[in-house]
Amino acid sequence: MKKERIVVAYSGGLDTSVMVRWLIENKGVEVITFTGNLGYSRELEGVKEKAIQTGAVRAYVSDLRKEFVEEYVFPALKAGALYEKTYPMATSLGRPLLAKGLVEVARKEKATMVAHGCTGKGNDQVRFEVSVAALAPDLKNVAPVREWEFKSREAEIAYARAHNIPVAATTKNPYSIDENIWGTAVECGVLEDPMAEPPADAFQRTVSPELAPDTPAVVEILFDHGVPVGLNGRAMDSVALVQSLNDIGGANGVGRLDLIENRLVGIKSREVYEAPAATILHFAHTELERLTLDKSVFHMKNQLAAEYANLVYNGLWFSPLREALDAFVNETQKNVSGLVRLKLYKGNVVIAGRKSVHSLYNAKLATYTEEDTFDHKASVGFIAIYGLPVKTYHQVNSATETVPESFELIAQTEPVS
């Protein structure tokens, strides 16, 4: 009898490494692995050989960095999407693209199932399964971590050792790390205590701000229609630009985030993130929008940014709402082109200048010098009309604190029979 095929979203980390062998032993299936390179994953070296060694019949590795940055990261950047005003959602943005790759391999291999290594109390299980359901509703989702016998990472490590599966995690270094070019997420171990300061070994790509250079690093970022296209006077490819800002920002201690966040499944979790390029680009992009967007558009876009971040975080990338929001965002970005100069200093990002041919800043209106062209006398009538509703309300309602006599008379009137 021919075995069913299952395609595993394989990172080469502890969970997915154990999962390949566990599926073979417990489900009696043929395992095919899919690994998407979203950038910055140290475990990709030798990942294909490791998957085959662990028991997979075939292993696919795809370079998705350019597609990730241009089709997922930059739309979220243009939207100003930061979950709970902080997290640039590197992992959240990566999952729908990995799900897309998973479905493509499943179709090619005529698999009936796909599997991921997400836990039953995390967000990623939702992101994977909802995305797969949107792209291939006939495929069955399997989540071994929700059903297997291991109750701790230590038990998984022991299983890996018993089956000669090489893994980077140890009982002394039990961090769970997910990383791509847009950021690194670190959890588990001592980080589960909200009062514990993250140890130095928890950080993967940034130096401590205390140890960062004593001289600020100055960067100039060129944007075209809301998309970063140049760095320090040189046009750059999207992936190279993000990578460069990761290197520069990381060297100056920029991008460390320590967040108690609200997970979709209803619990709070403590997450430590590193996102140098994301921190820098979101800051720069917002400053350019302040310069070029109309006030009402800027305010409305800020409100919708939270909605955009929520739907991405909650696994709804392939939703009609996201597509509708993208249409609005892209309309707002038509004039978000220009240059932003920043100083990076010991973990801080400071604005040092901005300019655009679409700048709505008028120096002759803003100045307090003799060049001032603002009509100060026009403010008298403006304030009178602007404040008229408030003035009228208080004239009517604050003259007396007692109930008007007419209402007392109404209350005393006998009802009509």
C-alpha positions as CSV (number, residue, x, y, z in Angstrom):
1,M,0.0,0.0,0.0
2,K,1.3,3.4,-1.0
3,K,2.1,5.7,1.9
4,E,0.5,9.1,2.2
5,R,2.8,12.0,1.7
6,I,3.2,14.9,4.1
7,V,5.2,18.1,3.5
8,V,6.8,19.5,6.6
9,A,7.6,23.2,7.1
10,Y,11.2,22.5,8.1
11,S,13.6,25.0,9.8
12,G,16.1,22.5,11.1
13,G,15.5,23.7,14.6
14,L,14.6,21.5,17.6
15,D,10.9,21.0,17.0
16,T,10.9,20.4,13.2
17,S,14.0,18.1,13.5
18,V,12.3,15.9,16.0
19,M,9.1,16.1,14.1
20,V,10.4,14.5,10.9
21,R,11.4,11.3,12.8
22,W,8.3,11.4,14.9
23,L,6.0,11.5,11.9
24,I,7.7,8.6,10.3
25,E,7.5,6.5,13.4
26,N,4.0,7.5,14.5
27,K,2.1,8.3,11.4
28,G,3.7,5.9,8.9
29,V,3.9,8.6,6.2
30,E,6.5,9.7,3.7
31,V,8.0,12.9,4.8
32,I,9.1,15.7,2.4
33,T,10.5,18.8,3.9
34,F,10.2,22.4,2.7
35,T,12.6,25.1,3.9
36,G,12.1,28.7,2.9
37,N,15.1,31.0,3.2
38,L,13.8,34.3,4.5
39,G,17.2,35.6,5.4
40,Y,19.5,35.4,8.4
41,S,18.8,31.8,9.4
42,R,22.1,30.2,10.5
43,E,20.5,26.8,10.6
44,L,20.1,26.8,6.8
45,E,23.6,25.6,6.2
46,G,23.4,21.9,5.6
47,V,19.6,21.8,6.3
48,K,18.8,19.8,3.2
49,E,21.3,17.1,4.1
50,K,20.1,17.1,7.7
51,A,16.5,16.6,6.6
52,I,17.4,13.6,4.5
53,Q,19.6,12.2,7.3
54,T,16.7,12.4,9.7
55,G,14.4,10.4,7.4
56,A,12.9,12.7,4.8
57,V,12.6,11.2,1.3
58,R,13.1,14.7,-0.3
59,A,14.0,18.1,0.9
60,Y,13.3,21.4,-0.8
61,V,15.1,24.7,0.0
62,S,13.9,27.9,-1.6
63,D,15.4,31.4,-1.5
64,L,12.5,33.6,-0.7
65,R,14.3,36.6,0.6
66,K,13.5,39.0,-2.3
67,E,9.8,38.0,-2.4
68,F,9.6,38.3,1.4
69,V,11.0,41.8,1.5
70,E,9.2,43.2,-1.4
71,E,5.8,41.5,-1.2
72,Y,5.4,41.1,2.5
73,V,7.8,43.3,4.5
74,F,7.5,46.5,2.5
75,P,3.7,46.5,2.2
76,A,3.6,46.3,6.1
77,L,6.2,49.0,6.3
78,K,4.2,51.3,4.0
79,A,1.1,50.5,6.2
80,G,3.1,51.5,9.4
81,A,2.1,48.1,10.8
82,L,3.6,47.6,14.3
83,Y,1.7,45.1,16.5
84,E,0.7,46.8,19.8
85,K,2.7,49.9,18.5
86,T,6.0,48.0,19.0
87,Y,6.5,44.7,17.2
88,P,7.4,44.9,13.4
89,M,6.1,41.3,13.0
90,A,9.0,39.6,11.4
91,T,7.7,36.1,12.2
92,S,4.1,37.1,11.5
93,L,4.9,38.3,8.0
94,G,7.1,35.3,7.2
95,R,4.5,32.6,8.0
96,P,2.0,33.3,5.1
97,L,4.9,33.1,2.6
98,L,6.2,29.9,4.1
99,A,2.6,28.5,3.9
100,K,2.5,29.5,0.3
101,G,5.7,27.6,-0.4
102,L,4.5,24.6,1.6
103,V,1.3,24.4,-0.6
104,E,3.4,24.7,-3.8
105,V,5.6,21.7,-2.8
106,A,2.5,19.7,-1.7
107,R,1.0,20.2,-5.1
108,K,4.2,19.2,-6.8
109,E,4.6,16.1,-4.7
110,K,0.9,15.2,-4.7
111,A,0.8,15.3,-0.9
112,T,-2.4,15.1,1.0
113,M,-1.1,16.7,4.2
114,V,1.1,19.5,5.4
115,A,2.7,19.9,8.8
116,H,4.2,22.6,11.0
117,G,6.1,22.7,14.2
118,C,3.9,25.2,16.1
119,T,2.7,24.7,19.6
120,G,-0.9,24.6,20.7
121,K,-0.7,27.9,22.5
122,G,1.2,30.0,20.0
123,N,0.2,32.3,17.2
124,D,2.0,30.5,14.4
125,Q,-0.3,27.6,14.3
126,V,-3.1,29.9,13.3
127,R,-1.0,31.7,10.7
128,F,0.1,28.5,9.0
129,E,-3.3,26.7,9.0
130,V,-5.4,29.7,8.0
131,S,-3.0,30.5,5.2
132,V,-3.0,26.9,4.0
133,A,-6.8,26.8,4.2
134,A,-7.0,29.9,2.0
135,L,-4.6,28.6,-0.6
136,A,-5.5,24.9,-0.6
137,P,-8.6,24.1,1.4
138,D,-8.3,20.4,0.5
139,L,-5.0,19.9,2.3
140,K,-5.1,18.5,5.8
141,N,-3.0,20.4,8.5
142,V,-1.1,18.3,11.0
143,A,0.5,19.7,14.1
144,P,2.6,17.1,15.9
145,V,3.6,19.4,18.7
146,R,-0.1,19.6,19.7
147,E,-0.4,15.9,20.1
148,W,3.0,14.3,20.8
149,E,4.2,12.9,24.1
150,F,6.9,15.5,24.8
151,K,6.0,17.9,27.6
152,S,9.2,20.0,27.5
153,R,12.0,21.1,25.3
154,E,14.3,19.0,27.5
155,A,12.3,15.9,26.5
156,E,12.6,16.8,22.8
157,I,16.4,17.2,23.2
158,A,16.6,13.8,24.8
159,Y,14.6,12.3,21.9
160,A,16.9,14.0,19.4
161,R,20.0,12.6,21.1
162,A,18.5,9.1,21.2
163,H,17.9,9.2,17.5
164,N,21.2,10.9,16.6
165,I,19.4,14.1,15.4
166,P,21.8,17.1,15.6
167,V,20.1,20.1,17.2
168,A,21.6,23.4,18.4
169,A,19.4,23.7,21.5
170,T,20.7,22.3,24.8
171,T,19.3,22.1,28.3
172,K,21.7,24.9,29.3
173,N,20.7,27.1,26.3
174,P,17.0,26.3,25.8
175,Y,16.0,29.4,23.9
176,S,13.5,29.1,21.1
177,I,14.7,31.3,18.3
178,D,13.0,32.3,15.0
179,E,14.8,34.7,12.7
180,N,14.6,36.2,9.3
181,I,15.9,39.3,7.6
182,W,13.3,41.5,9.2
183,G,13.9,40.4,12.8
184,T,14.7,37.8,15.4
185,A,12.3,36.4,18.0
186,V,13.7,34.8,21.2
187,E,11.7,33.1,23.9
188,C,11.8,30.4,26.5
189,G,14.3,29.8,29.3
190,V,14.9,32.6,31.7
191,L,12.9,35.0,29.4
192,E,9.7,33.4,30.7
193,D,10.2,35.5,33.9
194,P,9.0,39.1,33.1
195,M,11.2,40.5,35.8
196,A,14.4,38.8,34.4
197,E,16.6,41.0,32.3
198,P,17.5,39.2,29.1
199,P,21.0,37.7,29.4
200,A,23.6,38.7,26.9
201,D,23.5,35.4,25.2
202,A,19.8,35.9,24.3
203,F,20.7,38.4,21.7
204,Q,21.8,37.3,18.2
205,R,22.5,40.3,16.1
206,T,22.8,43.4,18.2
207,V,25.5,44.7,20.5
208,S,24.5,46.0,23.9
209,P,23.7,49.8,23.8
210,E,26.2,50.2,26.6
211,L,28.9,48.7,24.4
212,A,27.9,50.5,21.2
213,P,30.3,53.1,19.7
214,D,30.6,56.5,21.4
215,T,30.2,58.3,18.0
216,P,26.7,58.3,16.3
217,A,26.3,56.6,12.9
218,V,24.6,58.8,10.4
219,V,22.4,57.1,7.7
220,E,20.4,58.7,4.9
221,I,17.6,56.6,3.5
222,L,15.9,57.4,0.2
223,F,12.2,56.5,-0.3
224,D,10.2,56.2,-3.5
225,H,6.4,55.9,-3.0
226,G,6.9,54.7,0.6
227,V,9.5,52.1,-0.3
228,P,13.2,52.4,0.7
229,V,15.3,52.4,-2.5
230,G,18.7,53.9,-1.5
231,L,21.1,54.2,1.4
232,N,23.8,56.8,2.0
233,G,23.6,58.1,-1.5
234,R,23.6,54.8,-3.3
235,A,20.7,53.0,-4.9
236,M,20.3,49.5,-3.4
237,D,18.5,46.2,-4.0
238,S,15.8,45.7,-1.4
239,V,17.4,42.7,0.3
240,A,20.9,44.4,0.4
241,L,19.4,47.6,1.8
242,V,17.6,45.8,4.7
243,Q,20.7,43.7,5.3
244,S,22.9,46.8,5.5
245,L,20.6,48.5,7.9
246,N,20.6,45.4,10.1
247,D,24.4,45.5,10.2
248,I,24.7,49.2,10.9
249,G,21.8,49.3,13.4
250,G,23.0,46.1,15.2
251,A,26.5,47.5,15.6
252,N,24.9,50.6,17.3
253,G,22.6,48.6,19.6
254,V,19.5,49.6,17.7
255,G,16.4,47.4,17.5
256,R,16.2,45.5,20.9
257,L,12.6,45.1,21.9
258,D,11.3,43.5,25.1
259,L,7.6,43.0,24.9
260,I,4.7,41.5,27.0
261,E,2.3,40.9,24.1
262,N,-1.2,39.7,23.8
263,R,-1.3,36.5,21.8
264,L,-4.2,35.6,19.6
265,V,-5.0,32.5,21.7
266,G,-5.7,34.7,24.7
267,I,-2.6,34.5,26.8
268,K,0.2,37.1,27.4
269,S,3.7,36.1,26.5
270,R,7.1,37.7,27.1
271,E,9.1,38.1,23.8
272,V,12.5,39.5,23.1
273,Y,13.0,40.8,19.6
274,E,15.9,42.2,17.6
275,A,14.9,44.2,14.6
276,P,17.5,46.8,13.7
277,A,16.5,47.5,10.1
278,A,12.8,47.3,10.9
279,T,13.2,49.8,13.7
280,I,15.2,52.2,11.6
281,L,12.9,52.0,8.5
282,H,9.6,52.3,10.4
283,F,11.0,55.4,12.2
284,A,12.3,57.0,8.9
285,H,9.1,56.2,7.0
286,T,6.9,57.8,9.6
287,E,9.0,60.9,9.7
288,L,8.7,61.2,5.9
289,E,4.9,60.7,6.1
290,R,4.8,63.6,8.7
291,L,6.3,65.8,6.0
292,T,4.3,64.7,3.0
293,L,0.9,63.5,4.1
294,D,-2.2,65.7,4.6
295,K,-3.2,65.9,8.2
296,S,-6.5,63.9,7.9
297,V,-4.8,61.2,5.8
298,F,-2.0,60.9,8.2
299,H,-4.4,60.5,11.2
300,M,-6.7,58.0,9.4
301,K,-3.7,56.0,8.2
302,N,-2.4,55.8,11.8
303,Q,-5.8,54.3,12.9
304,L,-5.8,51.8,10.1
305,A,-2.1,50.8,10.8
306,A,-3.3,49.2,14.0
307,E,-6.0,47.2,12.1
308,Y,-3.4,46.2,9.5
309,A,-1.0,45.0,12.2
310,N,-3.7,43.1,14.0
311,L,-4.8,41.1,10.9
312,V,-1.2,40.2,10.0
313,Y,-0.4,39.2,13.6
314,N,-3.6,37.2,13.7
315,G,-2.8,35.2,10.6
316,L,-5.2,36.9,8.1
317,W,-2.7,37.9,5.4
318,F,-4.7,36.2,2.7
319,S,-7.8,38.1,3.5
320,P,-9.9,40.5,1.5
321,L,-9.5,43.1,4.3
322,R,-5.7,43.1,3.9
323,E,-6.1,43.6,0.1
324,A,-8.6,46.4,0.7
325,L,-6.2,48.1,3.2
326,D,-3.3,47.7,0.8
327,A,-5.3,49.7,-1.8
328,F,-5.8,52.5,0.7
329,V,-2.2,52.4,1.8
330,N,-0.8,52.5,-1.7
331,E,-3.0,55.5,-2.5
332,T,-1.5,57.3,0.5
333,Q,2.1,56.5,-0.6
334,K,2.0,58.4,-3.9
335,N,3.8,61.4,-2.5
336,V,5.8,59.6,0.2
337,S,9.1,60.1,-1.6
338,G,12.2,61.8,-0.3
339,L,15.3,61.6,1.9
340,V,15.5,61.0,5.7
341,R,18.7,61.5,7.7
342,L,19.0,59.7,11.0
343,K,21.5,59.3,13.8
344,L,22.0,55.9,15.4
345,Y,23.5,56.2,18.9
346,K,23.6,53.6,21.6
347,G,20.3,52.0,20.8
348,N,18.5,55.2,19.9
349,V,17.2,56.4,16.5
350,V,17.1,60.2,16.2
351,I,15.9,62.3,13.3
352,A,18.6,64.5,11.8
353,G,16.8,65.9,8.7
354,R,14.2,65.2,6.1
355,K,13.3,66.6,2.7
356,S,10.9,65.9,-0.2
357,V,9.7,67.6,-3.3
358,H,6.2,66.7,-1.9
359,S,6.9,68.4,1.4
360,L,3.8,70.2,2.8
361,Y,6.0,72.2,5.2
362,N,5.9,75.8,4.2
363,A,8.6,77.8,6.0
364,K,7.0,81.2,5.3
365,L,3.8,80.0,7.0
366,A,5.7,78.4,9.9
367,T,8.3,81.0,10.6
368,Y,8.1,83.6,13.4
369,T,10.5,86.0,11.5
370,E,9.6,89.0,9.3
371,E,9.1,86.5,6.4
372,D,5.9,85.3,8.1
373,T,3.0,85.2,5.6
374,F,0.4,83.7,7.9
375,D,-2.7,86.0,8.3
376,H,-2.9,86.2,12.1
377,K,-6.1,88.3,12.0
378,A,-8.0,85.4,10.3
379,S,-7.6,83.4,13.5
380,V,-10.2,85.5,15.3
381,G,-13.1,84.4,13.1
382,F,-11.7,80.9,12.8
383,I,-11.6,80.4,16.6
384,A,-15.1,81.9,17.0
385,I,-16.7,79.5,14.5
386,Y,-14.5,76.5,15.6
387,G,-15.5,76.9,19.2
388,L,-19.2,77.8,18.7
389,P,-20.6,74.3,19.3
390,V,-18.7,74.0,22.6
391,K,-19.7,77.5,23.6
392,T,-23.3,76.9,22.8
393,Y,-23.4,73.6,24.7
394,H,-22.1,75.2,27.9
395,Q,-24.3,78.2,27.6
396,V,-27.3,76.0,27.6
397,N,-26.3,73.4,30.1
398,S,-24.2,75.1,32.7
399,A,-26.4,78.1,33.5
400,T,-28.1,76.1,36.3
401,E,-27.5,72.7,37.9
402,T,-31.2,72.3,38.8
403,V,-33.7,70.5,36.7
404,P,-35.7,73.0,34.6
405,E,-39.2,73.9,35.9
406,S,-40.8,72.6,32.7
407,F,-39.4,69.1,33.3
408,E,-40.7,69.2,36.9
409,L,-44.2,70.1,35.7
410,I,-44.1,67.3,33.1
411,A,-43.1,64.8,35.8
412,Q,-46.1,65.9,38.0
413,T,-48.7,65.6,35.3
414,E,-51.1,62.8,35.6
415,P,-50.9,60.3,32.7
416,V,-53.8,60.4,30.2
417,S,-56.1,57.5,30.8
